[in-house]
Amino acid sequence: MTRAKPPRKPKEFLNSMKRSLSLVCVLASGMGVAAVAQAAAPAKPAPDPAPSASVPVTGAAKIAIIQFSGAVTQTNEFQRDIADLRKKYEPQEAKLQTENQEIETLKKQLQDGSATISDVDRQQKMRTIDDKTKQLQRSAQDLQSSEQTDGQETFNQVANKVGEVMISWAQTQGFSLVLDASQQNSTVLWATPSTDITKAVIDAYNTKSGIPAPPPSVPSAPAPRSAPSTTPRTPPPAPHR
């Protein structure tokens, strides 16, 4: 007699459902300050028909760095919106957890009664478990996709506004260049902590938005990464001969 194929385990799909929406920040980090700055920058004025002689630029350029993704996720507005998303999806997550527990219960019942159950009943129960498992997998994938889409949308909306505040603040402080140190392809190798304007931009944005900080019970999104070390790297000592 051919034995039925055992049901597939849904654990790898259910793991996605256990992820906090705050992890969307990591996925959303691809939207850096460069893209936001480009979108927020004013249009360039038309050139003068009769330009005067060029004026040489004097003095050293004032440069700043920012952990842009971290700045966005640490604003009060993003913290509030991501907490609302968690509440929105809690019922669906709870429903999937219940369905998963039902599958585990059916599997245990099948295992406990393996010595007395008939082959027909065994085949039927295994088909039921397999059908429920497939449906749970589809539901978990749909939920993960919805969470990621909403999380990315929330990040982008706040990031555009944070970018505008960053540009305005940097201009008033006399900075001529801001580098995003949160990007994977960032060229920032070393900088002093005084050049990191991340916290200053967060504070400026929170002040402008007027949105209060979330209550302590609301989990915080990942904090911005610290500025690059101020200690230059030194090569390892040469081996003794």
C-alpha positions in Angstrom: 0.0 0.0 0.0 1.4 3.4 -1.0 1.8 5.7 2.0 0.4 9.3 1.7 2.9 12.1 1.4 3.3 13.8 4.9 1.9 17.4 5.1 4.4 20.3 4.6 5.3 22.3 7.7 4.1 25.9 7.6 6.8 27.2 10.0 8.9 28.9 7.5 5.9 30.9 6.3 4.7 31.7 9.8 8.1 33.1 10.7 7.4 36.1 8.5 4.3 36.9 10.4 6.2 37.1 13.6 8.4 39.9 12.4 7.7 43.3 13.8 6.7 46.1 11.4 9.6 48.1 12.7 11.8 45.8 10.6 10.3 47.4 7.5 12.6 50.3 8.3 15.5 48.1 7.2 13.8 47.2 4.0 13.0 50.8 3.4 16.5 52.0 3.9 17.1 51.9 0.1 15.4 55.3 0.0 18.3 57.5 1.0 18.8 61.2 1.4 20.0 61.6 -2.1 16.7 60.6 -3.6 14.8 62.8 -1.1 17.1 65.7 -1.6 16.6 65.4 -5.4 12.8 65.4 -5.0 12.8 68.3 -2.5 15.4 70.5 -4.2 13.9 73.7 -5.9 14.1 74.0 -9.7 17.3 75.6 -10.9 16.8 79.2 -12.2 17.4 79.9 -15.9 21.0 81.2 -16.6 21.6 84.9 -17.0 21.6 85.9 -20.7 24.7 87.9 -20.0 26.5 86.3 -17.1 29.1 88.4 -15.2 32.6 87.2 -14.5 32.7 84.1 -12.3 33.3 84.7 -8.6 35.8 82.3 -7.0 34.5 80.2 -4.0 36.6 81.0 -0.9 36.8 79.1 2.4 36.5 75.4 3.2 33.2 73.7 2.5 31.1 72.8 5.5 30.2 69.1 5.3 27.8 67.1 7.4 26.7 63.4 7.6 23.4 62.0 8.5 22.0 58.5 9.2 19.0 59.3 7.1 17.0 56.1 7.4 17.5 56.2 11.2 16.4 59.8 11.3 13.1 59.0 9.5 12.3 56.0 11.7 13.1 57.9 15.0 10.7 60.8 14.3 7.6 60.9 16.4 5.4 60.8 13.3 6.9 57.6 12.0 6.7 56.0 15.5 3.1 56.9 15.7 2.2 55.7 12.2 4.1 52.4 12.6 2.3 51.7 15.9 -1.0 52.3 14.1 0.0 49.7 11.5 0.8 47.2 14.2 -2.6 47.6 15.6 -4.2 47.3 12.2 -2.6 43.9 11.5 -2.9 42.4 15.0 -6.3 40.8 14.3 -5.0 39.1 11.1 -1.8 37.9 12.9 -3.9 36.5 15.8 -6.2 34.7 13.3 -3.2 33.0 11.6 -1.7 32.0 14.9 -5.1 30.4 15.8 -5.2 28.5 12.5 -1.6 27.3 13.0 -2.5 26.0 16.4 -5.5 24.1 14.9 -3.1 22.4 12.5 -0.7 21.5 15.2 -3.6 20.0 17.2 -4.8 17.9 14.2 -1.3 16.6 13.7 -1.0 15.6 17.3 -4.4 13.9 17.2 -3.2 12.0 14.1 0.0 11.0 15.8 -1.6 9.9 19.0 -4.2 7.7 17.2 -1.9 6.2 14.7 -2.2 2.8 16.3 -6.0 2.6 16.2 -7.0 4.8 13.3 -8.0 3.1 10.0 -6.1 3.8 6.8 -9.1 5.6 5.3 -9.4 7.9 8.3 -5.6 8.5 8.3 -5.6 9.5 4.6 -8.6 11.8 5.2 -7.0 13.6 8.2 -3.7 14.0 6.3 -5.5 15.6 3.4 -7.3 17.9 5.8 -4.0 18.9 7.4 -2.3 19.5 4.1 -5.2 21.6 2.8 -5.2 23.8 5.9 -1.4 24.1 5.8 -1.5 25.3 2.2 -4.2 27.9 3.0 -2.2 29.1 6.0 0.9 29.5 3.8 -1.0 31.6 1.3 -2.6 33.8 4.0 0.7 34.3 5.7 2.4 35.4 2.4 -0.5 37.8 1.7 -0.2 39.3 5.2 3.5 39.7 4.9 3.2 41.4 1.5 0.5 43.8 2.8 2.6 44.7 5.9 5.7 45.4 3.8 3.7 47.5 1.3 2.1 49.6 4.0 5.4 49.9 5.9 7.3 51.1 2.9 4.5 53.6 2.0 4.6 55.0 5.6 8.4 55.3 5.4 8.4 57.1 2.1 5.7 59.6 3.1 7.7 60.6 6.3 11.1 60.5 4.5 10.0 63.1 1.9 9.1 65.5 4.6 12.2 64.8 6.7 14.3 65.4 3.6 12.8 68.9 3.2 13.4 69.7 6.8 17.0 68.4 6.6 17.8 70.6 3.6 16.3 73.7 5.2 18.1 73.1 8.5 21.5 72.4 6.8 21.2 75.6 4.7 20.5 77.7 7.8 23.5 76.1 9.5 25.8 76.9 6.6 26.4 73.4 5.4 27.2 73.1 1.7 27.1 69.2 1.5 25.2 66.5 3.5 26.3 62.8 3.0 24.0 59.9 3.8 26.1 57.5 6.0 23.2 55.0 6.2 23.5 53.7 2.7 25.3 50.5 1.9 27.3 52.1 -0.8 28.1 55.2 1.3 31.6 56.6 0.7 31.9 57.9 4.3 34.9 56.1 5.8 35.6 58.4 8.8 34.0 61.5 10.4 34.1 63.3 13.7 30.9 63.0 15.8 30.3 66.7 15.5 29.6 66.4 11.8 26.7 64.0 12.4 23.4 66.0 12.2 21.1 63.0 12.6 19.7 64.0 16.1 19.5 67.7 15.2 17.4 66.9 12.1 15.1 64.5 14.2 14.6 67.3 16.8 13.9 69.9 14.1 11.4 67.7 12.4 9.6 66.8 15.7 9.4 70.4 16.5 7.9 71.3 13.1 5.4 68.5 13.0 4.2 69.1 16.6 3.6 65.4 17.0 4.4 64.3 20.6 6.6 61.3 21.4 4.8 58.0 21.6 4.1 56.6 25.1 6.8 54.3 26.6 4.7 51.2 26.0 5.0 51.5 22.3 8.1 49.7 21.0 10.6 51.9 19.3 12.0 51.4 15.8 15.7 50.6 15.5 17.9 53.5 16.6 20.1 55.3 14.0 23.5 53.8 13.6 26.3 55.6 15.4 28.6 57.9 13.4 31.8 56.4 12.0 34.5 56.0 14.5 36.8 58.9 15.1 39.8 56.6 15.5 41.7 55.9 12.3 42.2 52.3 11.4 45.7 51.0 12.0 47.2 48.0 10.1 48.1 44.9 12.1 51.7 44.5 13.2 54.0 42.6 10.9 54.7 39.0 12.0 58.1 38.4 13.7 60.6 36.6 11.7 
